[in-house]
Structures are given as C-alpha cells and as structure tokens.
Amino acid sequence: MEKVIYPFLSVVVCAAAGLMFFANNQQHANAADTTNLKGQTLAGTGSFRRPTTLPDANSQPGSLRSYAAKIGLYFGSMQDSTNNYWRMPRVQEVAGSEFNLMEPGNQLKWWMTQPAQNTFNFSPGDALVDYAVAHDMKVRGHNLLWGMANPDWLGNKPARSYTKFSGQQLEEILANHIRTVMGHYRSKYPGIVKSWDVTNEVMGWNNKFNSDGIEWTNIGSNPDRADYLRVAFRTARAADPDAVLCMNDWGNEGGVPERTQNMIEVVKSFRAEGVPIDCAGMEAHLILESAPAYSQMLQTMNAYADIGVQVQITEFDIKAKRGVADWNKAATIASNILKACVNSPNCTAFNMWGFTQAIYPNGLDGDALVMLPWDEQNHVTPMYSAMRLVLEQSAQ
C-alpha cells in the first residue's frame, strides 16, 4: 500500500470577480505590537500581530530566513525523509540556510506516529526535528486529525460504513493520540514545535464544513457531528498550552469564495463556544491560471484578524500544465501571496509544500508540473527572486 500521502491539489477555477479589498487593512498594519501568538483578541484591534523580529542565530546575510526574521515571520518548507530528494546534500544545505521553519510532510501523521494501536514511533519525526534544532529552525506539526493517512488498524472509511471502533472508542483513541504525540514533542523539544494542524481538511468537497462524513464524525452525540473537532482542539490545548492550534484546509485563501467564507464562519462559531482555534491554516495549493489575487488574499486574512485569529500559509505551491508553465507568471503569483502575508500582521508563517521540484521528479498526473522556488536541479527559479525581493523590501 502506498503510504506517501500528498495533499489535495485543487483544480477549481476561481471566480473571476474576486472579493472587495478591506478598507481597514491599515488599521491592522498599525495595531500595537505583541509577541503573543496564541490567538487571543487584543482590546481595541480585534486582531494581533506577529512579533517585530525573530531571533535567528543561524542566519546568513541575504538569505530568505534572514529577511523573514527581521519582520517576525516564520518562513519555511515541508520536508519529507520518505522521499529520495531529502538525501540530496544540496537539499539539506538549502533547507538549513534559507528557512527558519520546517514542516514534516509525513513523519507526524498517524500512519507513521502510531503504526499499531498504542505503539508509537517517533524516530522518523525526531530525525527531522533534530535537523531543525541543529539549524535553529522551528517546526509546524502536521497533523493530528485527518480523514486520510490513518494506519490500517484505525482505517479511513466514511462514518456510515465504519465499524472498527465505536464513537466512544474513537474519542479515547483520538485524545490519547493527541496527548501522546504533542506531549512527546513538548517534552523532548521544548519551544520547537510552535504550531500544530490539529485538524486537516475537514471542510467538505462541497465546500461546506464537515460534509464528507469522515469516521471521526462518529464521536459524540451533538447533532452537528463535530464533537471530534471540539475534542481535538481542547485536548491539544491541554497537551501544550503554548502551541498555536490550527484548522488547516485547502481553497480557503480566497480563491474559492464559498469555501473561504464558510470556513471563516465555522472558525468564528467554534471560537464563540470556547473551542481554542488559534489559527486558520491556508494550504494555498494554487493553479497557475486561476490563483487568487493579492486583494482576495488580503481580505481573507483581515477577516480572520477581525475575529482574533492568526493565519498561516501552510502548503504553498503552484500547479501548471507542462506546456504552459510560465515562470514569470508563477513569480508574480508567489510575490502577491507572500506580500499579502507580509502586509497582514496576523499572518505569522509562510510555509511551502517543498521548495524544490526535485521532490516531484516525474511531475504530477502525467502532464502536470509543480512550480517552486528551486527547479529539479536545485537551481533557483524566478519564484525565488520574486519572494526574496518581497522579504528584502519588507525588512528595510
């Protein structure tokens, strides 16, 4: 069975009309400084902002991380030791010198951390976190609950046909998993895993929350069948009170307006009942021909700021057909997405789903190409130059 799980790359054509630019962006940009990154609303602003700067002992002048640290931004990439590209010396050299953030691609998912019930294996994840520590990087934990990438003993079936465990048993399994995994990394690597994707892709394929009927919806008795989310976030908060807890999803960055607005309302509603969702994770797997505009991204980020929630770009890349892969267009998209984050004080992290095309040596789906800041030979592309310029200008 294939175990390397890559996230959904949306092929949805975005609405051309776009969304209105929020006139109060400057209000957010001028909000009082704070280093609080846990999502509490600040009096008088309805928002919070990332710290002014980040310490970076390993920074090389002119690197992406050097500029990002000067504006308080975690800037990073997914790394996956199950992929051959990670063994390339050039890849590890670039990862440590250019980024101050790492997100393990598979090593913290259920199928690797708990391959058998109550048998935990942290060695693959620890190896990547050890690399991060050695290079003065922080880590995003991905992920603690998903409807995919579960081990065979747990299963990945829809709730209506799921029979392995009862709802009560699933709740106990979920809470134990979150406590054990988060507890391990909090204890062994204090202060390193800064944020966790507590839930991953629980907005449905029809863009409505919780509509796919994943097995976790068997937990609890609430008619909305979302007790699993309440259990997950509350258990995560107790396991590590200092971690930033994210609800991560695709198409929620403004490019799919219905999905974007629905998720904003979901986060707002759960927070109103006390569920500790600190962060909206925006995967940002974008399509070259239909990527959201800067104004769409900015409006969405500001909407979360208005309800006291930070945002993180969690899995950025650009997908294109091989025959129409326009690097200049990709560079403009990358620049706009990063600029929206930089100009949104509640955007605290920008993470790519790999930084080099070497992670996809044969492309995707036959004729598809994933466009990233480094090419298959690990040479920089125009995307790198465009993103570096955004960070450099912001750091001045």
C-alpha positions in Angstrom: 0.0 0.0 0.0 1.3 3.4 -1.0 1.9 5.4 2.2 3.4 8.7 1.0 0.4 11.0 1.2 0.4 14.3 -0.7 -2.4 16.8 -0.2 -5.2 17.7 -2.5 -4.1 20.0 -5.3 -7.3 21.9 -6.2 -8.2 22.2 -9.9 -11.1 24.5 -9.2 -11.4 27.5 -11.5 -11.6 30.5 -9.2 -14.3 33.1 -9.6 -13.0 36.0 -11.7 -14.9 38.7 -9.9 -12.7 38.5 -6.8 -13.5 39.9 -3.4 -13.6 43.5 -2.2 -10.4 44.9 -0.6 -10.8 45.5 3.1 -10.5 49.2 3.8 -9.4 48.6 7.3 -6.1 47.0 6.3 -4.1 49.9 7.5 -5.8 49.7 10.9 -4.4 46.1 11.2 -1.0 47.2 10.0 -0.8 49.8 12.7 -2.0 47.6 15.5 0.0 47.6 18.7 2.9 45.2 18.7 2.8 41.9 20.7 4.7 38.7 20.7 1.5 36.8 21.7 0.8 34.2 19.0 -2.0 32.2 20.6 -4.9 33.8 19.0 -6.3 35.9 21.9 -8.2 39.1 20.8 -6.4 42.3 21.7 -8.6 45.1 23.1 -9.3 47.8 20.5 -8.0 46.0 17.5 -9.9 42.7 17.0 -6.5 41.3 15.9 -2.9 40.7 16.9 0.3 40.9 15.0 3.4 38.8 14.7 6.4 39.9 16.7 8.5 42.7 15.3 11.5 40.4 14.8 12.6 36.8 15.5 16.0 35.7 16.8 18.0 33.9 14.2 21.4 32.8 15.3 21.9 30.7 12.1 21.0 33.4 9.7 23.2 34.0 6.6 23.1 37.6 5.3 20.8 37.8 2.2 19.0 34.5 2.9 15.3 34.2 2.9 15.3 33.5 6.6 17.4 36.5 7.4 14.9 38.9 5.9 11.9 36.9 7.3 13.3 37.0 10.8 13.7 40.8 10.6 9.9 41.1 10.2 9.0 38.4 12.7 7.9 35.9 10.1 8.4 32.1 10.2 9.3 31.2 6.6 9.8 27.6 5.7 9.2 24.4 3.7 7.8 20.9 4.1 10.5 18.2 4.3 9.9 14.5 3.9 12.5 11.9 4.6 10.4 9.2 2.9 11.3 10.9 -0.4 14.7 10.5 -2.1 15.1 14.2 -2.6 15.8 14.7 1.1 19.0 12.7 0.8 20.4 15.1 -1.7 23.2 17.2 0.0 22.1 20.3 -1.8 18.6 20.0 -0.5 19.7 19.7 3.1 22.1 22.6 2.6 19.4 24.9 1.2 16.8 23.9 3.8 19.1 24.8 6.7 20.4 28.0 5.2 17.3 29.6 3.7 14.5 28.7 6.1 13.7 29.2 9.8 10.7 26.8 9.7 10.2 23.2 8.8 7.0 21.1 8.4 7.5 17.3 8.3 5.4 16.1 5.4 4.5 12.6 6.6 6.5 11.9 9.7 3.9 13.3 12.2 0.9 11.8 10.5 -1.0 8.9 12.2 0.3 6.2 9.9 3.9 7.0 11.0 3.5 8.1 14.6 1.1 5.3 15.7 1.5 2.4 13.2 -0.1 -0.1 15.6 -2.6 0.8 18.3 -0.9 2.2 21.4 2.5 1.7 19.7 4.1 5.0 18.9 7.1 5.5 16.7 8.7 9.0 16.9 12.0 8.2 15.2 11.2 9.5 11.7 9.7 12.7 13.1 12.5 13.1 15.7 15.1 12.9 12.9 13.6 15.8 11.1 13.1 17.8 14.3 16.7 17.1 15.2 17.7 18.6 11.9 15.6 21.6 12.6 17.1 22.1 16.0 20.6 21.8 14.6 19.8 24.6 12.1 17.9 26.9 14.5 14.6 26.3 12.9 11.1 25.9 14.4 8.6 23.3 13.4 5.0 23.1 12.3 3.3 19.9 13.4 1.2 18.3 10.6 -1.3 16.8 11.5 -3.3 15.4 14.4 -6.6 14.6 12.7 -7.5 13.9 9.1 -9.8 11.7 7.1 -6.8 10.2 5.3 -3.3 8.9 6.1 -4.6 6.8 9.0 -2.9 3.4 9.8 -4.7 0.3 8.7 -5.6 -0.6 12.3 -7.6 2.6 12.5 -8.9 2.8 9.0 -10.0 5.6 6.6 -13.6 4.7 5.9 -16.6 7.1 5.9 -18.6 7.1 9.1 -21.6 5.4 7.6 -19.6 2.3 6.8 -17.0 2.5 9.6 -17.1 -0.5 12.0 -13.6 -0.8 13.6 -14.4 1.2 16.7 -17.4 2.8 18.4 -17.7 6.6 18.7 -16.6 6.4 22.4 -13.6 4.3 21.5 -12.7 6.7 18.7 -12.8 9.6 21.2 -10.5 7.8 23.6 -8.1 6.9 20.7 -8.1 10.4 19.4 -7.5 12.1 22.8 -4.7 9.6 23.7 -3.0 10.1 20.3 -3.0 13.9 20.6 -1.8 13.9 24.2 1.0 11.4 23.4 2.3 13.0 20.2 2.1 16.6 21.4 3.4 15.6 24.8 6.4 13.9 23.3 7.4 16.9 21.3 6.7 19.4 24.0 8.8 17.4 26.5 11.7 16.4 24.2 11.9 19.6 22.2 10.5 22.4 24.3 9.6 25.5 22.3 10.5 23.9 19.0 7.1 22.8 17.6 5.4 26.2 17.6 2.1 25.2 15.9 0.0 22.2 15.1 -2.5 21.4 12.4 -5.0 20.0 14.8 -7.5 19.2 12.1 -6.7 18.8 8.4 -9.2 19.3 5.5 -12.4 18.9 7.4 -14.2 21.3 5.1 -16.1 19.0 2.7 -15.6 18.6 -1.0 -18.8 20.6 -1.5 -17.2 23.5 0.4 -19.4 23.0 3.5 -18.0 22.1 6.9 -18.0 18.5 8.0 -19.9 17.3 4.9 -17.7 14.4 3.9 -18.8 12.1 6.8 -15.3 11.0 7.9 -15.0 8.3 10.5 -14.3 10.9 13.3 -17.9 12.2 13.0 -19.0 9.1 14.9 -17.6 10.8 18.1 -20.1 12.3 20.4 -23.8 12.9 20.2 -24.1 16.6 19.1 -26.4 16.8 16.0 -23.7 18.7 14.1 -21.5 15.6 14.3 -18.5 17.9 15.0 -17.6 16.8 18.6 -14.4 15.3 17.2 -13.2 18.8 16.4 -14.1 20.0 19.9 -12.3 17.0 21.5 -9.3 17.5 19.3 -8.7 21.2 19.9 -9.5 21.1 23.7 -7.2 18.1 24.1 -4.5 19.8 22.1 -4.7 23.0 24.2 -4.3 20.9 27.4 -1.4 18.9 26.0 0.6 22.1 25.1 -0.9 25.4 26.2 1.8 27.3 24.4 1.3 25.8 20.9 -0.7 27.6 18.2 -3.6 25.4 17.2 -4.6 25.5 13.6 -7.6 24.4 11.5 -5.9 23.6 8.1 -7.7 23.4 4.8 -7.5 23.9 1.0 -9.2 26.5 -1.1 -9.8 28.8 1.9 -7.4 31.6 1.0 -10.0 33.5 -1.1 -9.7 31.6 -4.4 -12.9 29.6 -3.7 -15.1 32.3 -2.2 -17.9 30.0 -0.9 -15.4 27.7 0.9 -13.4 30.7 2.1 -16.5 32.3 3.7 -17.9 29.1 5.1 -14.6 28.4 6.9 -14.4 31.9 8.4 -17.9 31.4 9.8 -17.0 27.9 11.1 -14.0 29.2 13.0 -15.9 32.2 14.3 -18.7 29.9 15.6 -16.5 27.4 17.3 -14.4 30.1 19.0 -17.6 31.7 20.3 -18.4 28.4 22.1 -14.8 28.4 23.5 -13.1 25.9 21.2 -9.5 27.1 21.1 -8.9 27.5 17.4 -6.0 30.0 17.3 -5.2 29.8 13.6 -6.6 29.2 10.1 -4.1 27.3 8.0 -4.3 28.1 4.3 -2.8 25.4 2.3 -2.5 27.5 -0.9 -2.0 24.8 -3.4 -2.7 27.2 -6.3 -3.3 26.8 -10.0 -1.3 28.9 -12.4 -4.3 30.0 -14.4 -6.6 30.7 -11.5 -4.7 31.8 -8.4 -6.4 34.3 -6.1 -5.4 38.0 -6.4 -3.5 39.9 -3.8 -6.7 41.7 -2.7 -8.5 38.4 -2.2 -5.8 37.0 0.0 -5.6 40.2 2.0 -9.3 40.4 2.6 -9.4 36.8 3.8 -6.5 37.4 6.2 -8.1 40.5 7.5 -11.4 38.7 8.1 -9.6 36.3 10.4 -7.9 39.3 12.1 -11.3 40.7 12.8 -12.2 37.6 14.9 -8.8 37.5 16.6 -7.4 34.6 14.6 -4.0 34.4 13.0 -3.4 32.8 9.6 -0.5 30.7 8.3 0.2 29.8 4.7 0.9 26.1 5.2 1.5 24.2 1.9 2.1 26.8 -0.8 3.0 25.7 -4.4 1.7 26.3 -7.9 0.4 23.7 -10.3 0.6 24.1 -14.1 0.4 22.1 -17.2 3.9 21.4 -18.6 3.2 23.2 -21.9 2.0 26.4 -20.2 4.4 26.7 -17.3 5.1 30.4 -17.3 7.8 31.1 -14.6 7.2 34.9 -14.8 3.5 34.4 -14.0 4.3 32.0 -11.2 6.8 34.5 -9.8 4.1 37.2 -9.8 1.6 34.9 -8.0 4.3 33.9 -5.4 5.1 37.6 -4.9 1.4 38.5 -4.4 0.7 35.7 -1.9 3.8 36.4 0.1 3.1 40.2 0.0 -0.4 39.6 1.3 1.0 37.6 4.2 3.7 40.2 5.0 1.1 43.0 4.9 -1.2 41.1 7.2 0.1 41.4 10.8 -1.8 38.3 11.8 0.0 36.2 9.2 2.7 34.5 11.3 4.1 31.8 9.0 4.6 31.2 5.3 5.4 27.5 4.5 5.8 25.8 1.1 5.0 22.2 0.3 8.6 21.6 -0.6 10.9 24.2 -2.0 12.4 22.2 -4.9 10.9 20.5 -7.9 13.3 17.6 -7.1 10.5 16.4 -4.8 8.4 15.7 -7.9 10.9 14.1 -10.3 8.2 13.0 -12.7 5.8 15.8 -12.1 2.1 15.2 -11.2 -0.7 13.4 -13.0 1.4 13.0 -16.2 1.3 16.4 -17.7 1.2 18.5 -14.5 4.1 20.4 -13.1 4.6 21.8 -9.6 6.3 25.2 -9.7 8.6 26.1 -6.8 11.5 28.4 -5.9 14.1 25.8 -6.9 14.0 23.6 -10.0 14.7 19.9 -10.4 18.4 20.6 -10.4 18.0 22.6 -7.3 18.8 25.9 -9.0 16.7 29.0 -8.2 13.8 29.9 -10.3 12.2 33.3 -10.9 9.8 32.5 -7.9 12.8 32.6 -5.6 13.9 36.0 -6.8 10.4 37.4 -6.5 9.9 36.1 -3.0 13.3 37.2 -1.9 12.6 40.7 -3.1 9.3 40.9 -1.1 11.1 39.9 2.1 14.1 42.1 1.5 12.0 45.2 0.8 9.8 44.4 3.9 12.9 44.1 6.1 14.2 47.5 5.2 
